[in-house]
Amino acid sequence: MDFADPNDTRYGVESLTNFRTRIEEFFKEMCNEYKNKDILVVTHAGVSIYAKCFFEGEPDDGDYNKYKLKNCEVLKYENNK
């Protein structure tokens, strides 16, 4: 999957645009619903890319692959959205 190409559907999966929109909507809902609460989200590397984009912004060099979680990596964000 090419995370830099929002139209990549070569494996018959939903478009990256739709995938990303679902992830962003989830995090917006969680930030609104659980403000000032601790939340644990367990996910895979594909979701982690757009989670990092949501909380940290786009990668400066456009390399989305470097945003993938490593095995057992933990990210922590403050709910300031």
N, C-alpha and C positions, 0 to 999 in steps of 0.2 A: 504494500500500500504506500502510495506517495502522499505524505501528509502536506506537502507543499502544493499539491494539485487538488483543489476542492472538487473537481469533476471526475476524479479517479473512482470508477466503479467496476474495474476490470475483473474483480472476483465475485461479481454479482451481489455485492452488499449495498446498503444504502449509501447515498452520496456523502462525502465528508462534510458538505455544507449542512445536511440534515443531522448527521451524527454530532457535529459541533454544536448546532443549535440546541439539541436535546441536552447536551452536557451543560451548556451555559444556562439554560432554563433551570436545570436541576440545581446548580450552584446558586443562582439567584433566589430560587425558592428556599433553599436551605439557609441562606444568609438572612433572608427576611423572616422566615418562620422561627429560626432558632438564634436570634440575635443575643449576644452575650452568653451563649451556651457552647459547650464543647461538643463537637461532632466528629465522629470517626467515619471516614469513607474509605472503603477497601476496593481497589480497582486494578485494572491491568494497564499496561504501558500505553495503549492507544488512548484511553480516557485521560491518562496523566498528562499527555501533551496539551490537551485543551484545558485541563484544570490549571496547569501552569500559565497558559495564555490568559485565562480568566483572572488569576490572582497576580501575575507578574507582568503581563503584557506579552506582545509578540517577540520572538527572538530577533535581535538586531540584525543578524546575518541571514535570516530566513531559514535557518537549519532547524526544522522542527524535530528531527530525530534526536537531537541532543537534549530535548525536553522529556524524552521517555524515561520513566522510572527504571532504575536498576533493580535487580532481584532484592526483595526485602527492604527496599529504600522507603524511608518515611519522610514525608513533607509536612510541614506545619505552617498554617496560615492563620492570621488574625482575621476575625470576621468584621472587617471595616468597610464592607461594600454597602 
